[in-house]
Amino acid sequence: MVLAPGKQQQAEAIFRKWGLDFAIIGHTTDDLRFVVKHHGVVKADLPIKELGDEAPRYDRPHVPAPKLPVIKPQDVPAPNSHADALLRLIGSANLSSKRWVFEQYDHLILGNTVQTPGGDAAVIRLGDGPKGLALTTDVNENYCAADPFEGGKQAVAEAWRNLCAVGALPLACTDNLNFGNPERPETMGQFVAAVEGLAEACTALDFPIVSGNVSLYNESPDGAILPTPAIGGVGLIDDVSKTASISFKRAGEMILLIGETKGWLGQSAYLRDICEREEGAPPPVDLGLEKKTGDFIRGLVRAGTVTAAHDLSEGGLGVALAEMALSGGLGAFIEVATEIPLHAFLFGEDQARYLLTCKPDAAAAIKDGAGAQGIACRAIGTTGGDTLTIAGGAAILLSDLRQRHDSWLPDYMRGELILEEHV
């Protein structure tokens, strides 16, 4: 860390209070040089600009990834049972609960944790409040493998959505760029396209990358890892008492779907885990729509207009509904009229979408506000009961959903499951 003049003793006292090792290793200067000394002898004396703003660019031969075809919703078969499909998805390796992991670590942060893991973003109160920070990490490596440019955009956009969903103003990102051997032109092509996607999204969303790292040559005899440009995002909350969580709060509230649903199933969890196909182009990301919709959602949360908010990502509407129901211990009844196949509506992964709950008398104002900004909004159901029921399909007991959601990781750690190759 860098300390302001006069703050050294205060910082030392904090480190000693918590029993942390520390050492003073240098001080800032105004000569634009980076100087390293050992026992008074200069070991390095370098110009700062050549290490930063004017550093040489890493540019190796590369080839672009081939464009994959768009998969139409009607070309993907429906499941024998939508309820069974949802149970399989919510209990899959990628979408199951990670509670087994995070409960083994201190995630309460001196008692200042406002929202614990399991939602869209963690929320931490700063000191005695009222301000707080929201933090999230995101990437979908399957999207990035299919289209590194769109996948890079989506990683940033999803981090943006997660922060907006809790009411935070997204401030900045850090990236963790994990790729295979860049000496292979196709791998370097993935890296180049992903970075370009990240840059475009960060610029459009005013969500700059301020730090990060790069890990290359991640390969085994079986091949390279999928391109994984993970994004960590942080946002500012003015008042931590005015945030939203993903939990259904009380029976009889309206459930609103924000954003347009076209039923995009290319590279989706449904196509991978239910149909056992990894095909097609991932969903495109409209960054202008992402920003407009995220700003709208954040405004609703801060105004206290909505009682719950959740962004839609992997697994689509069906998985998001299940997560909200499980988090709140409250069911829902869903009824929709759609021109696309029901499984595409439930499990499609179109971007720039959120689920909200609100009191019935607030729904009309939310719809009007969304319509005024050109944002799609529709009521799809109400909260209540102990089942998640989709009209025309079987009701799923929350207890069955919870058993599926909670069991995969503990079973795997006990050696009762074999990790599938695509996970």
C-alpha positions as CSV (number, residue, x, y, z in Angstrom):
1,M,0.0,0.0,0.0
2,V,0.9,3.7,-0.4
3,L,0.4,5.9,2.6
4,A,-0.2,9.7,2.7
5,P,2.4,11.7,4.7
6,G,1.8,11.5,8.4
7,K,-0.2,8.2,8.2
8,Q,2.7,5.8,8.8
9,Q,2.2,5.5,12.5
10,Q,-1.5,5.0,12.2
11,A,-1.0,2.2,9.6
12,E,1.6,0.5,11.8
13,A,-0.8,0.5,14.7
14,I,-3.5,-1.2,12.7
15,F,-1.1,-4.0,11.5
16,R,0.2,-4.5,15.1
17,K,-3.4,-4.7,16.4
18,W,-4.2,-7.6,14.2
19,G,-0.9,-9.3,14.4
20,L,0.1,-8.8,10.8
21,D,3.6,-8.7,9.5
22,F,4.6,-5.6,7.6
23,A,7.7,-3.8,6.4
24,I,8.4,-0.3,5.1
25,I,10.1,-0.8,1.7
26,G,10.3,2.6,0.1
27,H,8.7,6.0,-0.6
28,T,7.4,7.8,-3.6
29,T,9.4,10.4,-5.5
30,D,8.8,13.0,-8.2
31,D,11.6,12.1,-10.6
32,L,9.7,9.5,-12.7
33,R,12.3,6.8,-11.9
34,F,11.9,3.4,-10.3
35,V,15.0,2.9,-8.1
36,V,15.8,-0.3,-6.1
37,K,18.6,-0.2,-3.6
38,H,20.1,-3.0,-1.5
39,H,22.2,-2.0,1.5
40,G,22.5,1.4,-0.1
41,V,23.7,0.1,-3.4
42,V,21.6,0.9,-6.5
43,K,20.5,-2.4,-8.1
44,A,17.9,-1.0,-10.6
45,D,17.2,2.5,-11.9
46,L,14.5,2.4,-14.6
47,P,12.2,5.0,-16.2
48,I,8.6,4.7,-15.1
49,K,7.0,5.4,-18.5
50,E,8.7,2.5,-20.1
51,L,7.3,0.3,-17.4
52,G,3.8,1.6,-17.7
53,D,2.3,4.0,-20.4
54,E,5.0,3.2,-22.9
55,A,5.6,-0.5,-22.2
56,P,6.0,-2.7,-25.2
57,R,2.8,-4.4,-26.4
58,Y,2.6,-8.2,-26.3
59,D,1.7,-9.0,-29.9
60,R,2.2,-12.5,-31.3
61,P,0.8,-14.0,-34.5
62,H,-2.8,-14.9,-34.1
63,V,-5.9,-16.1,-36.0
64,P,-9.5,-15.3,-35.2
65,A,-11.8,-17.9,-33.8
66,P,-14.3,-19.2,-36.3
67,K,-17.8,-17.8,-36.0
68,L,-20.4,-20.4,-34.9
69,P,-23.9,-20.5,-36.3
70,V,-26.9,-19.1,-34.4
71,I,-29.1,-21.9,-33.0
72,K,-32.8,-21.2,-33.4
73,P,-35.0,-22.1,-30.3
74,Q,-37.3,-24.4,-32.4
75,D,-34.2,-26.4,-33.4
76,V,-33.6,-27.5,-29.8
77,P,-35.8,-30.3,-28.5
78,A,-38.1,-29.7,-25.5
79,P,-37.5,-31.8,-22.4
80,N,-39.9,-34.6,-21.5
81,S,-40.6,-32.6,-18.4
82,H,-39.8,-28.9,-17.8
83,A,-39.8,-29.6,-14.0
84,D,-37.3,-32.5,-14.4
85,A,-35.1,-30.3,-16.6
86,L,-35.1,-27.6,-13.9
87,L,-34.2,-30.1,-11.2
88,R,-31.3,-31.4,-13.3
89,L,-30.0,-27.9,-14.0
90,I,-30.3,-26.6,-10.4
91,G,-28.4,-29.7,-9.3
92,S,-25.7,-29.6,-11.9
93,A,-22.0,-29.0,-11.1
94,N,-22.0,-25.4,-12.4
95,L,-25.4,-24.3,-11.0
96,S,-25.5,-26.1,-7.7
97,S,-25.0,-24.4,-4.3
98,K,-21.4,-23.6,-3.4
99,R,-22.4,-23.3,0.3
100,W,-20.1,-26.3,1.2
101,V,-17.2,-24.1,0.2
102,F,-18.0,-20.6,1.5
103,E,-19.3,-21.8,4.9
104,Q,-15.8,-23.1,5.7
105,Y,-14.3,-19.6,5.6
106,D,-15.0,-16.4,7.4
107,H,-17.4,-14.6,5.1
108,L,-18.8,-12.3,7.8
109,I,-15.9,-9.7,7.7
110,L,-15.9,-8.5,11.3
111,G,-19.7,-8.5,11.3
112,N,-19.9,-6.0,8.5
113,T,-21.3,-8.4,5.9
114,V,-24.7,-7.2,4.8
115,Q,-25.3,-9.8,2.1
116,T,-23.5,-13.2,2.3
117,P,-22.5,-15.4,-0.6
118,G,-25.2,-17.0,-2.7
119,G,-26.7,-13.9,-4.2
120,D,-25.7,-11.7,-7.1
121,A,-23.0,-9.8,-5.2
122,A,-21.6,-9.7,-1.6
123,V,-22.3,-6.4,0.2
124,I,-20.0,-5.1,2.9
125,R,-20.7,-2.2,5.2
126,L,-17.8,0.3,5.5
127,G,-17.1,0.9,9.1
128,D,-20.3,2.0,10.9
129,G,-22.0,2.8,7.5
130,P,-24.2,3.9,5.9
131,K,-21.9,3.4,2.9
132,G,-20.9,0.0,1.6
133,L,-19.2,-1.9,-1.2
134,A,-20.7,-4.6,-3.4
135,L,-18.3,-7.2,-4.9
136,T,-18.8,-9.9,-7.5
137,T,-16.8,-12.1,-9.9
138,D,-18.0,-13.5,-13.2
139,V,-17.1,-15.3,-16.4
140,N,-18.7,-17.9,-18.6
141,E,-15.8,-19.8,-20.2
142,N,-18.1,-21.7,-22.6
143,Y,-19.2,-18.3,-24.1
144,C,-15.6,-17.3,-24.4
145,A,-14.6,-20.5,-26.1
146,A,-17.4,-20.2,-28.6
147,D,-16.8,-16.4,-29.3
148,P,-14.0,-14.8,-27.2
149,F,-15.1,-11.3,-28.2
150,E,-18.7,-11.7,-27.1
151,G,-17.7,-13.8,-24.1
152,G,-15.3,-11.0,-22.9
153,K,-18.1,-8.5,-23.3
154,Q,-20.5,-10.8,-21.4
155,A,-18.1,-11.3,-18.5
156,V,-18.0,-7.5,-17.9
157,A,-21.7,-7.1,-18.5
158,E,-22.7,-9.8,-16.0
159,A,-20.5,-8.3,-13.3
160,W,-22.2,-4.9,-14.1
161,R,-25.6,-6.6,-13.7
162,N,-24.8,-8.3,-10.5
163,L,-23.8,-5.0,-8.9
164,C,-26.8,-3.1,-10.2
165,A,-29.1,-5.8,-8.9
166,V,-28.1,-5.1,-5.3
167,G,-28.3,-1.3,-5.9
168,A,-24.6,-0.6,-6.3
169,L,-23.1,1.9,-8.7
170,P,-20.4,-0.1,-10.5
171,L,-17.0,1.6,-10.1
172,A,-14.2,-0.6,-11.4
173,C,-13.1,-4.0,-12.4
174,T,-10.1,-6.3,-11.9
175,D,-9.3,-9.0,-14.5
176,N,-7.8,-12.5,-14.2
177,L,-7.0,-13.6,-17.8
178,N,-6.4,-17.3,-17.9
179,F,-5.5,-18.9,-21.3
180,G,-3.5,-21.6,-22.9
181,N,-0.3,-21.4,-24.8
182,P,-0.1,-18.0,-26.6
183,E,2.5,-19.4,-29.0
184,R,-0.4,-21.2,-30.7
185,P,-2.0,-18.7,-33.1
186,E,-5.5,-19.9,-32.3
187,T,-5.0,-19.5,-28.5
188,M,-3.4,-16.0,-29.1
189,G,-6.5,-15.2,-31.2
190,Q,-8.7,-16.1,-28.3
191,F,-6.7,-13.9,-26.0
192,V,-6.8,-10.9,-28.4
193,A,-10.5,-11.1,-29.0
194,A,-11.4,-11.5,-25.3
195,V,-9.3,-8.5,-24.4
196,E,-11.0,-6.5,-27.1
197,G,-14.4,-7.6,-25.8
198,L,-13.4,-6.6,-22.3
199,A,-12.2,-3.2,-23.4
200,E,-15.3,-2.5,-25.4
201,A,-17.6,-3.4,-22.5
202,C,-15.6,-1.5,-19.9
203,T,-15.7,1.6,-22.1
204,A,-19.4,1.4,-22.9
205,L,-20.3,0.8,-19.2
206,D,-17.8,3.3,-17.8
207,F,-16.5,0.4,-15.7
208,P,-12.7,0.6,-16.0
209,I,-10.2,-2.2,-15.3
210,V,-7.9,-0.8,-12.7
211,S,-5.8,-4.0,-11.9
212,G,-5.4,-7.6,-12.8
213,N,-3.1,-10.4,-13.9
214,V,-2.5,-12.8,-16.8
215,S,-1.9,-16.5,-16.6
216,L,-0.8,-18.2,-19.8
217,Y,0.3,-21.6,-20.8
218,N,-2.5,-23.3,-18.9
219,E,-2.4,-26.7,-20.6
220,S,-2.2,-30.4,-20.0
221,P,-1.6,-33.4,-22.2
222,D,-5.4,-33.2,-22.9
223,G,-5.2,-29.7,-24.2
224,A,-5.6,-26.1,-23.1
225,I,-8.1,-24.8,-20.6
226,L,-11.1,-22.9,-22.0
227,P,-10.4,-19.2,-22.3
228,T,-11.3,-17.7,-19.0
229,P,-11.1,-13.9,-18.6
230,A,-12.6,-13.7,-15.1
231,I,-13.8,-10.3,-14.0
232,G,-14.1,-9.0,-10.5
233,G,-16.3,-6.0,-10.0
234,V,-16.7,-3.5,-7.2
235,G,-19.5,-1.0,-6.7
236,L,-20.5,1.7,-4.2
237,I,-23.7,1.7,-2.2
238,D,-24.6,5.0,-0.5
239,D,-26.8,3.3,2.1
240,V,-26.5,-0.4,2.9
241,S,-30.0,-0.4,4.3
242,K,-31.3,0.3,0.8
243,T,-30.1,-2.8,-1.1
244,A,-31.9,-5.7,-2.7
245,S,-31.3,-9.4,-2.3
246,I,-32.4,-12.3,-4.5
247,S,-34.8,-13.7,-1.9
248,F,-38.6,-13.8,-2.3
249,K,-39.8,-11.8,0.7
250,R,-43.5,-12.4,1.2
251,A,-46.5,-14.1,-0.4
252,G,-48.7,-12.3,-2.9
253,E,-46.0,-10.1,-4.5
254,M,-45.8,-9.6,-8.2
255,I,-42.9,-11.1,-10.2
256,L,-41.7,-9.0,-13.1
257,L,-39.4,-10.0,-15.9
258,I,-37.3,-7.1,-17.2
259,G,-35.7,-7.4,-20.6
260,E,-36.6,-9.1,-23.8
261,T,-36.6,-12.9,-24.0
262,K,-35.9,-14.4,-27.4
263,G,-35.0,-17.8,-26.1
264,W,-31.2,-17.9,-26.9
265,L,-30.0,-21.5,-26.4
266,G,-26.6,-21.5,-28.1
267,Q,-23.9,-22.4,-25.5
268,S,-26.6,-22.5,-22.8
269,A,-26.7,-24.7,-19.7
270,Y,-29.9,-26.3,-21.0
271,L,-28.2,-27.3,-24.3
272,R,-25.1,-28.6,-22.5
273,D,-26.6,-30.4,-19.5
274,I,-30.0,-31.5,-20.8
275,C,-29.4,-32.0,-24.5
276,E,-25.7,-32.9,-24.0
277,R,-24.7,-30.6,-26.9
278,E,-22.1,-27.8,-26.8
279,E,-22.9,-25.9,-29.9
280,G,-23.7,-22.6,-31.5
281,A,-22.9,-18.9,-30.9
282,P,-23.3,-17.6,-27.4
283,P,-25.8,-14.8,-26.7
284,P,-24.8,-11.4,-28.1
285,V,-24.4,-8.5,-25.7
286,D,-26.0,-5.1,-26.4
287,L,-23.9,-2.9,-24.2
288,G,-26.2,0.2,-24.6
289,L,-29.1,-1.8,-23.5
290,E,-27.1,-3.3,-20.6
291,K,-26.3,0.2,-19.3
292,K,-29.8,1.5,-19.7
293,T,-31.4,-1.5,-18.0
294,G,-28.8,-1.6,-15.2
295,D,-29.3,2.1,-14.4
296,F,-33.0,1.5,-14.3
297,I,-32.8,-1.4,-12.0
298,R,-30.4,0.4,-9.6
299,G,-32.8,3.3,-9.4
300,L,-35.7,1.0,-8.4
301,V,-33.6,-0.7,-5.7
302,R,-32.3,2.6,-4.2
303,A,-35.8,4.0,-4.2
304,G,-37.1,0.9,-2.3
305,T,-39.6,0.2,-5.1
306,V,-38.7,-3.5,-5.4
307,T,-38.5,-6.1,-2.7
308,A,-36.1,-8.5,-4.5
309,A,-33.9,-8.3,-7.6
310,H,-31.8,-10.9,-9.5
311,D,-30.0,-10.8,-12.8
312,L,-30.6,-13.6,-15.3
313,S,-27.6,-15.5,-16.6
314,E,-26.6,-19.2,-16.8
315,G,-29.8,-21.3,-16.7
316,G,-32.0,-18.4,-17.7
317,L,-35.4,-17.6,-16.1
318,G,-36.0,-21.1,-14.7
319,V,-32.8,-21.2,-12.7
320,A,-33.2,-17.6,-11.5
321,L,-36.7,-18.3,-10.2
322,A,-35.5,-21.4,-8.4
323,E,-32.6,-19.5,-6.8
324,M,-34.9,-16.7,-5.6
325,A,-37.4,-19.2,-4.2
326,L,-34.8,-21.2,-2.4
327,S,-33.1,-18.1,-1.0
328,G,-36.4,-16.8,0.5
329,G,-37.9,-20.2,1.3
330,L,-41.0,-19.2,-0.6
331,G,-42.6,-20.6,-3.7
332,A,-44.2,-19.0,-6.8
333,F,-46.8,-19.5,-9.5
334,I,-45.6,-18.6,-13.0
335,E,-47.9,-18.2,-16.0
336,V,-46.7,-16.9,-19.3
337,A,-47.9,-16.6,-22.9
338,T,-45.0,-16.9,-25.3
339,E,-44.6,-17.3,-29.0
340,I,-41.3,-19.2,-28.6
341,P,-41.1,-22.7,-27.2
342,L,-41.6,-22.8,-23.4
343,H,-38.2,-24.5,-22.8
344,A,-36.5,-21.6,-24.7
345,F,-38.4,-19.1,-22.7
346,L,-37.5,-20.8,-19.4
347,F,-33.9,-21.7,-20.1
348,G,-32.8,-19.3,-22.8
349,E,-29.9,-17.1,-21.8
350,D,-30.7,-13.7,-23.4
351,Q,-28.7,-10.9,-21.8
352,A,-29.7,-7.6,-20.1
353,R,-32.4,-9.3,-18.1
354,Y,-33.5,-9.2,-14.5
355,L,-36.3,-10.6,-12.3
356,L,-37.9,-8.3,-9.7
357,T,-40.6,-8.7,-7.1
358,C,-42.7,-5.8,-5.9
359,K,-46.0,-5.1,-4.1
360,P,-49.0,-5.4,-6.4
361,D,-49.7,-1.6,-6.3
362,A,-46.1,-0.8,-7.4
363,A,-46.1,-3.0,-10.6
364,A,-47.9,-0.4,-12.9
365,A,-45.4,2.3,-12.1
366,I,-42.5,0.0,-12.8
367,K,-43.9,-1.1,-16.1
368,D,-44.6,2.6,-17.1
369,G,-41.0,3.6,-16.1
370,A,-39.5,0.7,-18.1
371,G,-41.7,1.5,-21.1
372,A,-40.7,5.1,-21.1
373,Q,-37.1,4.0,-21.5
374,G,-37.7,1.3,-24.1
375,I,-37.1,-1.5,-21.7
376,A,-39.3,-4.6,-21.9
377,C,-41.2,-5.5,-18.7
378,R,-43.9,-8.1,-18.1
379,A,-45.6,-9.7,-15.1
380,I,-45.0,-13.4,-15.1
381,G,-46.4,-14.5,-11.8
382,T,-46.8,-14.2,-8.0
383,T,-45.0,-15.4,-5.0
384,G,-46.4,-17.8,-2.4
385,G,-46.7,-21.4,-1.3
386,D,-44.1,-24.1,-1.0
387,T,-43.8,-25.1,-4.6
388,L,-42.5,-23.5,-7.8
389,T,-45.3,-24.0,-10.3
390,I,-45.1,-23.2,-14.0
391,A,-48.6,-23.2,-15.6
392,G,-48.9,-26.3,-17.8
393,G,-46.2,-28.2,-15.9
394,A,-45.8,-30.0,-12.6
395,A,-45.3,-28.2,-9.4
396,I,-41.9,-28.6,-7.8
397,L,-41.6,-28.8,-4.1
398,L,-39.1,-26.4,-2.7
399,S,-37.7,-29.2,-0.6
400,D,-37.0,-31.2,-3.8
401,L,-35.3,-28.1,-5.3
402,R,-33.2,-27.6,-2.2
403,Q,-32.1,-31.2,-2.0
404,R,-30.9,-31.1,-5.6
405,H,-29.3,-27.7,-5.3
406,D,-27.4,-28.4,-2.0
407,S,-26.3,-32.0,-2.6
408,W,-24.0,-32.0,-5.7
409,L,-20.9,-30.5,-4.2
410,P,-20.9,-32.4,-0.9
411,D,-21.6,-35.6,-2.8
412,Y,-18.7,-34.9,-5.1
413,M,-16.3,-34.1,-2.2
414,R,-17.3,-37.4,-0.6
415,G,-16.3,-39.1,-3.9
416,E,-19.8,-40.1,-4.8
417,L,-19.8,-38.3,-8.1
418,I,-17.5,-38.1,-11.1
419,L,-16.8,-34.6,-12.4
420,E,-18.1,-34.3,-15.9
421,E,-15.5,-33.4,-18.6
422,H,-17.3,-30.2,-19.7
423,V,-17.3,-28.6,-16.2
